[in-house]
Amino acid sequence: MKKLKILVVEDESVSQAIYRKGLQSKEFKDVFDLTLVDNRQEALDSFEKTKPDIVVLDILMPVLSGFTALEKIQELEKDSDPQTGIIMVS
């Protein structure tokens, strides 16, 4: 079975730990391939590199908001098929 590639963009260390613990637990280790980054630039670099199936994007980030990152991701994949699922969280 192909693992789903998930990119999580989260700047808070506690939230990062929760994502890591949940998505890399023994129940899900064969289901998800997790990339976890903590800022917009890393998110865009990782998005281009890994081409994730799902992006979990924090809305409230320092410097630039998750909405700005969302716009950039949409620009990067405007001609992609299928489109990446994006979940906005706060």
ChimeraX commands (.cxc) that place a marker at each C-alpha (Angstrom):
marker #1 position 0.00,0.00,0.00 radius 0.5
marker #1 position 1.30,3.46,-0.92 radius 0.5
marker #1 position 1.79,5.80,2.04 radius 0.5
marker #1 position -0.02,9.14,2.01 radius 0.5
marker #1 position 2.48,11.98,2.08 radius 0.5
marker #1 position 1.50,14.59,4.65 radius 0.5
marker #1 position 3.17,17.96,5.06 radius 0.5
marker #1 position 2.41,19.60,8.41 radius 0.5
marker #1 position 3.31,23.27,8.81 radius 0.5
marker #1 position 3.23,24.16,12.50 radius 0.5
marker #1 position 5.42,26.59,14.46 radius 0.5
marker #1 position 4.42,25.55,18.01 radius 0.5
marker #1 position 6.62,22.80,19.46 radius 0.5
marker #1 position 3.81,21.26,21.54 radius 0.5
marker #1 position 1.55,20.97,18.48 radius 0.5
marker #1 position 4.45,19.53,16.47 radius 0.5
marker #1 position 4.91,16.84,19.11 radius 0.5
marker #1 position 1.21,15.98,18.98 radius 0.5
marker #1 position 1.26,15.62,15.18 radius 0.5
marker #1 position 4.46,13.57,15.33 radius 0.5
marker #1 position 3.12,11.26,18.05 radius 0.5
marker #1 position -0.21,10.76,16.34 radius 0.5
marker #1 position 0.87,10.40,12.72 radius 0.5
marker #1 position 3.96,8.32,13.47 radius 0.5
marker #1 position 2.31,6.01,15.99 radius 0.5
marker #1 position 2.46,2.27,15.32 radius 0.5
marker #1 position -1.14,2.34,14.06 radius 0.5
marker #1 position -0.30,4.86,11.34 radius 0.5
marker #1 position 3.42,4.35,10.58 radius 0.5
marker #1 position 2.58,2.30,7.48 radius 0.5
marker #1 position -0.14,4.73,6.36 radius 0.5
marker #1 position 1.49,8.18,6.50 radius 0.5
marker #1 position 4.82,9.60,5.41 radius 0.5
marker #1 position 5.14,12.73,7.58 radius 0.5
marker #1 position 7.12,15.87,6.81 radius 0.5
marker #1 position 6.94,18.44,9.60 radius 0.5
marker #1 position 8.18,22.01,9.15 radius 0.5
marker #1 position 7.81,25.16,11.22 radius 0.5
marker #1 position 7.72,28.07,8.80 radius 0.5
marker #1 position 6.35,29.23,5.47 radius 0.5
marker #1 position 9.60,29.03,3.49 radius 0.5
marker #1 position 10.30,25.47,4.64 radius 0.5
marker #1 position 6.70,24.64,3.78 radius 0.5
marker #1 position 7.08,25.86,0.21 radius 0.5
marker #1 position 10.45,24.13,-0.23 radius 0.5
marker #1 position 9.08,20.87,1.19 radius 0.5
marker #1 position 5.93,21.15,-0.89 radius 0.5
marker #1 position 7.94,21.36,-4.11 radius 0.5
marker #1 position 10.29,18.58,-3.02 radius 0.5
marker #1 position 7.82,16.02,-1.66 radius 0.5
marker #1 position 4.59,16.78,-3.59 radius 0.5
marker #1 position 2.41,15.82,-0.60 radius 0.5
marker #1 position -1.08,14.38,-0.84 radius 0.5
marker #1 position -2.26,16.45,2.13 radius 0.5
marker #1 position -1.02,19.69,3.72 radius 0.5
marker #1 position -2.00,20.62,7.27 radius 0.5
marker #1 position -1.33,24.35,7.46 radius 0.5
marker #1 position -1.30,26.46,10.62 radius 0.5
marker #1 position -3.09,29.77,10.05 radius 0.5
marker #1 position -1.29,31.76,12.76 radius 0.5
marker #1 position 2.43,31.72,12.05 radius 0.5
marker #1 position 5.04,34.40,12.70 radius 0.5
marker #1 position 6.23,36.56,9.80 radius 0.5
marker #1 position 3.65,35.39,7.23 radius 0.5
marker #1 position 0.28,33.81,7.84 radius 0.5
marker #1 position -0.88,30.41,6.74 radius 0.5
marker #1 position -3.15,32.16,4.26 radius 0.5
marker #1 position -0.10,33.57,2.48 radius 0.5
marker #1 position 1.46,30.10,2.38 radius 0.5
marker #1 position -1.84,28.74,1.03 radius 0.5
marker #1 position -1.80,31.25,-1.83 radius 0.5
marker #1 position 1.78,30.30,-2.73 radius 0.5
marker #1 position 1.00,26.57,-2.62 radius 0.5
marker #1 position -2.01,27.12,-4.87 radius 0.5
marker #1 position 0.22,28.99,-7.33 radius 0.5
marker #1 position 2.77,26.16,-7.30 radius 0.5
marker #1 position 0.17,23.52,-8.10 radius 0.5
marker #1 position -2.26,25.43,-10.32 radius 0.5
marker #1 position -1.71,23.00,-13.21 radius 0.5
marker #1 position -1.45,19.84,-11.05 radius 0.5
marker #1 position -3.93,17.03,-11.25 radius 0.5
marker #1 position -5.02,15.88,-8.75 radius 0.5
marker #1 position -4.88,18.88,-6.45 radius 0.5
marker #1 position -3.37,18.55,-2.99 radius 0.5
marker #1 position -5.83,18.49,-0.08 radius 0.5
marker #1 position -5.18,21.39,2.28 radius 0.5
marker #1 position -6.44,21.54,5.85 radius 0.5
marker #1 position -6.20,24.90,7.62 radius 0.5
marker #1 position -5.83,24.74,11.41 radius 0.5
marker #1 position -5.33,27.23,14.20 radius 0.5
marker link #1:1,2 radius 0.2
marker link #1:2,3 radius 0.2
marker link #1:3,4 radius 0.2
marker link #1:4,5 radius 0.2
marker link #1:5,6 radius 0.2
marker link #1:6,7 radius 0.2
marker link #1:7,8 radius 0.2
marker link #1:8,9 radius 0.2
marker link #1:9,10 radius 0.2
marker link #1:10,11 radius 0.2
marker link #1:11,12 radius 0.2
marker link #1:12,13 radius 0.2
marker link #1:13,14 radius 0.2
marker link #1:14,15 radius 0.2
marker link #1:15,16 radius 0.2
marker link #1:16,17 radius 0.2
marker link #1:17,18 radius 0.2
marker link #1:18,19 radius 0.2
marker link #1:19,20 radius 0.2
marker link #1:20,21 radius 0.2
marker link #1:21,22 radius 0.2
marker link #1:22,23 radius 0.2
marker link #1:23,24 radius 0.2
marker link #1:24,25 radius 0.2
marker link #1:25,26 radius 0.2
marker link #1:26,27 radius 0.2
marker link #1:27,28 radius 0.2
marker link #1:28,29 radius 0.2
marker link #1:29,30 radius 0.2
marker link #1:30,31 radius 0.2
marker link #1:31,32 radius 0.2
marker link #1:32,33 radius 0.2
marker link #1:33,34 radius 0.2
marker link #1:34,35 radius 0.2
marker link #1:35,36 radius 0.2
marker link #1:36,37 radius 0.2
marker link #1:37,38 radius 0.2
marker link #1:38,39 radius 0.2
marker link #1:39,40 radius 0.2
marker link #1:40,41 radius 0.2
marker link #1:41,42 radius 0.2
marker link #1:42,43 radius 0.2
marker link #1:43,44 radius 0.2
marker link #1:44,45 radius 0.2
marker link #1:45,46 radius 0.2
marker link #1:46,47 radius 0.2
marker link #1:47,48 radius 0.2
marker link #1:48,49 radius 0.2
marker link #1:49,50 radius 0.2
marker link #1:50,51 radius 0.2
marker link #1:51,52 radius 0.2
marker link #1:52,53 radius 0.2
marker link #1:53,54 radius 0.2
marker link #1:54,55 radius 0.2
marker link #1:55,56 radius 0.2
marker link #1:56,57 radius 0.2
marker link #1:57,58 radius 0.2
marker link #1:58,59 radius 0.2
marker link #1:59,60 radius 0.2
marker link #1:60,61 radius 0.2
marker link #1:61,62 radius 0.2
marker link #1:62,63 radius 0.2
marker link #1:63,64 radius 0.2
marker link #1:64,65 radius 0.2
marker link #1:65,66 radius 0.2
marker link #1:66,67 radius 0.2
marker link #1:67,68 radius 0.2
marker link #1:68,69 radius 0.2
marker link #1:69,70 radius 0.2
marker link #1:70,71 radius 0.2
marker link #1:71,72 radius 0.2
marker link #1:72,73 radius 0.2
marker link #1:73,74 radius 0.2
marker link #1:74,75 radius 0.2
marker link #1:75,76 radius 0.2
marker link #1:76,77 radius 0.2
marker link #1:77,78 radius 0.2
marker link #1:78,79 radius 0.2
marker link #1:79,80 radius 0.2
marker link #1:80,81 radius 0.2
marker link #1:81,82 radius 0.2
marker link #1:82,83 radius 0.2
marker link #1:83,84 radius 0.2
marker link #1:84,85 radius 0.2
marker link #1:85,86 radius 0.2
marker link #1:86,87 radius 0.2
marker link #1:87,88 radius 0.2
marker link #1:88,89 radius 0.2
marker link #1:89,90 radius 0.2
view
